[in-house]
Amino acid sequence: MSRAILSRLLQAVPLFFVISVLVFFISHAGGGDPITNALASTLPQESIDAIRREYGLDQPVWVQYLRWLQHLAAGDWGTSLVLRTPVFDVLGRSFGNTLILTGAAVLVCVAGGVLVGVTSGLKRGSLLDHATMLVIQIGHNFPVFWSGLLLIWIFGVQLRWLPVSGMYDLRGDHGLGDLLRHLILPAIAAAIISMLILAQLVRAQVIEIMGSDYVRTLRAQGLPRGLILRRHLGRNLLPPVVNITGLQIGYLLSGVVFVENVFNWPGIGTQLYNAAAGRDYPMIQAGVMLVTGCFIVVNLATDIVLDLLNPRLRGATASA
């Protein structure tokens, strides 16, 4: 198994390199830089050129890339061109907030997706099942930010049940209860599409498992339905749920970027948006690479968990 993990890590290296190339050159593709754009009307060109030389922006793009890659490998994420502070410090605080939102979205996705999928699958062909599938089909067509705006309008503007901006109230105690109240709507907005996808796939798995020959045999032998659900449905449903959830976490991370801007959540998505608006290259590059690294780690962790849950798969990977 350790050999399989090492193999997956080695496969991630070229992917990480390709993404670094794309991120760096795309962020520089628009021409210009934040220093020239911000200071063109306030400082003479000689002073602007001196500042650009200080940050290495006067070098060819490929030289800048190699220097950035060297610093990145050494753990130096650079300095923000706009905030004039280390990128690591800014993204460290923001990424912690993003992890809170992503973790809550994963919980909503898994709990809601499994509950809806199992209920719909066990009641296949019923009115509830048809209504669930209709909601799933409609929900697939809703962009993440539209879901967020809809939740804000219903629960924040019309009903006034929940806050719609930030992590805490300005006059609040900044406690756990305050955080949870602010977390509900953005977590649901980030998770809703992944939750519907998970529910649809779980429903299909439930129908397949409950219609299998061995389950029919157990029911014919008089085994109680509740016991079948606990012992056999849950055990056979766990590996596909883990697999699907691992795949959806990457989508959740990308969705959180949009949700953070809609709900003014102070996470990495908000920082990336501000960095893109200000053409803050070091912040954009480090932020995207951080999200990419998390996506790779999540996929690796999902593979490891699946290996542990499936002895046959573990044996296959061990012999590979």
C-alpha positions as CSV (number, residue, x, y, z in Angstrom):
1,M,0.0,0.0,0.0
2,S,2.9,2.4,0.8
3,R,4.1,1.7,-2.8
4,A,0.8,2.7,-4.2
5,I,0.7,5.9,-2.1
6,L,4.3,6.8,-3.3
7,S,3.2,6.2,-6.9
8,R,0.3,8.5,-6.5
9,L,2.5,11.2,-5.0
10,L,4.9,10.9,-7.9
11,Q,2.1,11.2,-10.4
12,A,1.0,14.4,-8.7
13,V,4.4,16.1,-9.2
14,P,4.0,16.7,-13.0
15,L,0.4,17.8,-12.5
16,F,1.5,20.3,-9.9
17,F,4.2,21.6,-12.3
18,V,1.8,22.0,-15.3
19,I,-0.7,23.9,-13.1
20,S,2.1,26.2,-11.8
21,V,3.1,27.0,-15.4
22,L,-0.5,27.7,-16.4
23,V,-1.2,29.8,-13.3
24,F,1.9,31.9,-13.6
25,F,1.7,32.7,-17.3
26,I,-2.1,33.3,-17.3
27,S,-1.8,35.7,-14.4
28,H,0.8,37.7,-16.4
29,A,-1.1,37.4,-19.8
30,G,-3.0,40.7,-19.5
31,G,0.1,42.9,-19.6
32,G,1.1,45.6,-17.2
33,D,1.5,45.2,-13.5
34,P,-0.1,46.6,-10.3
35,I,2.9,48.9,-9.6
36,T,2.7,50.6,-13.0
37,N,-1.1,50.8,-12.9
38,A,-1.2,52.2,-9.4
39,L,1.7,54.7,-9.6
40,A,1.6,55.8,-13.2
41,S,-0.1,59.1,-12.3
42,T,1.7,59.8,-9.0
43,L,5.4,59.0,-9.6
44,P,7.9,59.6,-12.4
45,Q,8.8,56.7,-14.6
46,E,12.2,56.4,-13.1
47,S,10.8,55.8,-9.6
48,I,8.3,53.3,-11.0
49,D,11.1,51.4,-12.8
50,A,13.1,51.3,-9.6
51,I,10.2,49.7,-7.7
52,R,9.6,47.2,-10.5
53,R,13.3,46.2,-10.4
54,E,13.0,45.7,-6.6
55,Y,10.2,43.2,-7.2
56,G,11.9,41.6,-10.2
57,L,9.1,42.7,-12.6
58,D,11.6,44.1,-15.1
59,Q,12.9,40.6,-15.9
60,P,11.5,38.4,-18.7
61,V,8.4,36.4,-17.7
62,W,10.2,33.0,-17.9
63,V,13.0,34.3,-15.6
64,Q,10.3,35.5,-13.2
65,Y,8.7,32.1,-13.3
66,L,11.9,30.2,-12.6
67,R,12.7,32.5,-9.7
68,W,9.1,32.2,-8.3
69,L,9.3,28.4,-8.6
70,Q,12.6,28.3,-6.8
71,H,11.3,30.5,-4.0
72,L,8.0,28.4,-3.8
73,A,10.0,25.2,-3.5
74,A,12.0,26.8,-0.6
75,G,8.7,27.7,1.2
76,D,8.9,31.4,0.3
77,W,5.5,32.5,-1.1
78,G,6.7,36.0,-1.9
79,T,5.4,39.4,-0.8
80,S,2.0,40.9,-1.9
81,L,2.5,43.7,-4.4
82,V,-0.6,45.4,-3.1
83,L,-0.6,44.8,0.7
84,R,3.2,44.8,1.0
85,T,3.0,41.9,3.5
86,P,4.2,38.3,3.2
87,V,1.7,36.3,1.1
88,F,2.0,33.4,3.6
89,D,0.7,35.5,6.4
90,V,-2.3,36.7,4.5
91,L,-3.3,33.4,2.9
92,G,-2.7,31.6,6.2
93,R,-5.4,33.5,8.0
94,S,-7.7,33.4,5.0
95,F,-7.2,29.7,4.3
96,G,-8.2,28.9,7.9
97,N,-11.5,30.6,7.3
98,T,-12.0,28.8,4.0
99,L,-11.3,25.4,5.7
100,I,-14.1,26.2,8.2
101,L,-16.6,27.0,5.4
102,T,-15.4,24.0,3.3
103,G,-15.7,21.6,6.3
104,A,-19.2,22.8,7.0
105,A,-20.1,22.4,3.3
106,V,-18.8,18.9,3.3
107,L,-20.9,18.0,6.3
108,V,-24.0,19.5,4.7
109,C,-23.2,17.7,1.4
110,V,-22.7,14.3,3.0
111,A,-25.5,14.4,5.5
112,G,-28.1,15.9,3.2
113,G,-27.0,13.8,0.1
114,V,-27.0,10.5,1.9
115,L,-30.3,11.2,3.7
116,V,-32.1,12.3,0.5
117,G,-30.6,9.6,-1.6
118,V,-31.3,6.8,0.8
119,T,-34.9,8.0,1.4
120,S,-35.6,8.4,-2.3
121,G,-34.0,5.1,-3.2
122,L,-36.0,3.1,-0.6
123,K,-39.2,4.8,-1.8
124,R,-38.5,4.4,-5.5
125,G,-41.4,5.3,-7.7
126,S,-43.3,7.2,-5.0
127,L,-44.4,10.8,-5.1
128,L,-41.5,11.7,-2.8
129,D,-39.1,10.0,-5.2
130,H,-40.5,11.9,-8.2
131,A,-40.4,15.2,-6.3
132,T,-36.8,14.6,-5.2
133,M,-35.6,13.8,-8.7
134,L,-37.4,16.9,-10.0
135,V,-35.6,19.1,-7.5
136,I,-32.3,17.4,-8.3
137,Q,-32.7,18.1,-12.0
138,I,-33.6,21.7,-11.5
139,G,-30.9,22.2,-8.9
140,H,-28.2,21.0,-11.3
141,N,-28.8,24.1,-13.4
142,F,-28.4,26.6,-10.6
143,P,-24.9,28.3,-10.4
144,V,-23.4,28.5,-7.0
145,F,-23.7,32.3,-6.7
146,W,-27.3,32.2,-7.7
147,S,-28.1,29.7,-5.0
148,G,-26.3,32.0,-2.5
149,L,-28.3,35.1,-3.7
150,L,-31.5,33.1,-3.4
151,L,-30.7,32.0,0.1
152,I,-29.8,35.6,1.1
153,W,-33.1,36.9,-0.4
154,I,-35.3,34.2,1.4
155,F,-33.6,33.8,4.8
156,G,-31.8,37.1,5.1
157,V,-34.1,39.7,3.5
158,Q,-37.6,38.2,3.6
159,L,-37.6,36.1,6.8
160,R,-34.6,37.8,8.5
161,W,-33.7,34.6,10.2
162,L,-30.0,34.5,9.5
163,P,-27.1,36.9,8.9
164,V,-25.9,37.2,5.3
165,S,-22.5,38.7,5.6
166,G,-19.1,38.1,7.3
167,M,-18.2,35.5,10.0
168,Y,-19.3,37.4,13.0
169,D,-21.5,40.3,14.0
170,L,-19.6,43.5,14.5
171,R,-21.1,43.9,18.0
172,G,-21.3,40.2,18.7
173,D,-19.2,38.2,21.1
174,H,-17.3,36.4,18.3
175,G,-18.2,33.1,19.9
176,L,-19.1,29.7,18.5
177,G,-22.8,30.5,18.3
178,D,-22.2,33.7,16.4
179,L,-19.9,31.8,14.0
180,L,-22.5,29.0,13.4
181,R,-25.3,31.5,12.6
182,H,-23.1,33.1,10.0
183,L,-21.9,29.7,8.7
184,I,-25.3,28.2,7.9
185,L,-26.2,30.0,4.6
186,P,-22.8,30.0,2.9
187,A,-22.3,26.3,3.8
188,I,-25.7,25.4,2.3
189,A,-25.0,27.6,-0.8
190,A,-21.6,25.9,-1.3
191,A,-22.9,22.4,-0.7
192,I,-26.2,22.4,-2.5
193,I,-25.1,21.3,-6.0
194,S,-22.7,18.6,-4.7
195,M,-25.4,17.5,-2.3
196,L,-27.8,16.9,-5.1
197,I,-25.2,15.1,-7.2
198,L,-24.4,12.9,-4.2
199,A,-28.1,12.3,-3.5
200,Q,-28.7,11.1,-7.1
201,L,-25.8,8.7,-7.0
202,V,-26.6,7.4,-3.6
203,R,-30.2,6.8,-4.8
204,A,-28.9,4.7,-7.7
205,Q,-26.6,2.7,-5.4
206,V,-29.5,2.0,-2.9
207,I,-31.8,0.8,-5.7
208,E,-29.0,-1.4,-7.0
209,I,-28.1,-2.9,-3.6
210,M,-31.7,-3.4,-2.5
211,G,-32.5,-5.1,-5.8
212,S,-29.4,-7.4,-5.7
213,D,-29.8,-11.2,-5.4
214,Y,-28.3,-11.6,-1.9
215,V,-30.6,-8.9,-0.5
216,R,-33.6,-10.6,-2.0
217,T,-32.4,-13.9,-0.5
218,L,-32.1,-12.4,2.9
219,R,-35.6,-10.9,2.7
220,A,-37.0,-14.2,1.5
221,Q,-35.4,-15.9,4.5
222,G,-37.4,-13.5,6.7
223,L,-34.5,-11.2,7.9
224,P,-36.0,-8.0,9.2
225,R,-35.8,-5.0,6.8
226,G,-34.2,-2.8,9.4
227,L,-31.5,-5.3,10.0
228,I,-30.8,-5.6,6.3
229,L,-30.5,-1.8,6.1
230,R,-28.1,-1.6,9.0
231,R,-25.8,-4.5,8.2
232,H,-25.8,-4.6,4.4
233,L,-27.0,-1.3,2.9
234,G,-24.7,0.9,5.1
235,R,-21.6,-1.3,4.6
236,N,-22.0,-1.5,0.8
237,L,-22.9,2.1,0.5
238,L,-19.9,3.5,2.4
239,P,-17.2,3.0,-0.3
240,P,-19.1,4.8,-3.1
241,V,-20.1,7.6,-0.7
242,V,-16.5,8.1,0.3
243,N,-15.4,8.1,-3.4
244,I,-18.1,10.5,-4.5
245,T,-17.5,12.8,-1.5
246,G,-13.7,12.9,-2.3
247,L,-14.4,13.9,-5.9
248,Q,-16.9,16.5,-4.8
249,I,-14.6,18.2,-2.3
250,G,-12.6,19.6,-5.2
251,Y,-15.9,21.1,-6.6
252,L,-16.8,22.4,-3.1
253,L,-13.4,24.2,-2.9
254,S,-14.1,25.9,-6.2
255,G,-17.6,26.7,-5.2
256,V,-16.5,28.2,-2.0
257,V,-14.4,30.8,-3.9
258,F,-17.7,32.2,-5.3
259,V,-19.7,31.8,-2.1
260,E,-17.2,33.7,-0.1
261,N,-17.6,36.8,-2.3
262,V,-21.4,36.5,-2.2
263,F,-21.5,36.3,1.6
264,N,-18.4,38.5,2.2
265,W,-16.7,35.6,4.0
266,P,-13.1,36.5,4.7
267,G,-11.5,33.4,3.1
268,I,-9.1,32.6,0.4
269,G,-11.7,33.2,-2.3
270,T,-12.2,36.8,-1.2
271,Q,-8.4,37.2,-1.2
272,L,-8.1,35.8,-4.7
273,Y,-10.8,38.0,-6.0
274,N,-9.2,41.1,-4.6
275,A,-5.8,39.9,-5.8
276,A,-7.1,39.4,-9.3
277,A,-8.7,42.9,-9.3
278,G,-5.4,44.4,-8.2
279,R,-3.2,42.1,-10.4
280,D,-1.4,41.0,-7.3
281,Y,0.7,38.2,-9.0
282,P,2.2,36.6,-5.9
283,M,-1.1,36.4,-4.1
284,I,-2.9,34.9,-7.1
285,Q,-0.2,32.4,-7.8
286,A,0.3,31.2,-4.2
287,G,-3.5,31.1,-3.6
288,V,-4.2,28.9,-6.7
289,M,-1.3,26.6,-5.9
290,L,-2.5,26.2,-2.3
291,V,-6.0,25.2,-3.5
292,T,-4.4,22.9,-6.1
293,G,-2.3,21.2,-3.4
294,C,-5.4,20.7,-1.2
295,F,-7.2,19.1,-4.1
296,I,-4.3,16.7,-4.7
297,V,-4.1,15.8,-1.0
298,V,-7.9,15.2,-0.8
299,N,-7.8,12.9,-3.8
300,L,-4.8,11.0,-2.3
301,A,-6.6,10.7,1.1
302,T,-9.8,9.5,-0.7
303,D,-7.8,6.7,-2.5
304,I,-6.2,5.6,0.8
305,V,-9.6,5.4,2.6
306,L,-11.0,3.5,-0.3
307,D,-8.1,1.0,-0.1
308,L,-8.7,0.5,3.6
309,L,-12.5,0.0,3.0
310,N,-12.0,-2.4,0.1
311,P,-9.6,-5.4,0.9
312,R,-9.7,-6.5,-2.8
313,L,-8.7,-3.1,-4.0
314,R,-6.0,-2.9,-1.3
315,G,-4.6,-6.2,-2.5
316,A,-4.6,-5.0,-6.1
317,T,-2.8,-1.8,-5.3
318,A,-0.3,-3.5,-3.1
319,S,0.7,-5.9,-5.9
320,A,0.9,-3.0,-8.5
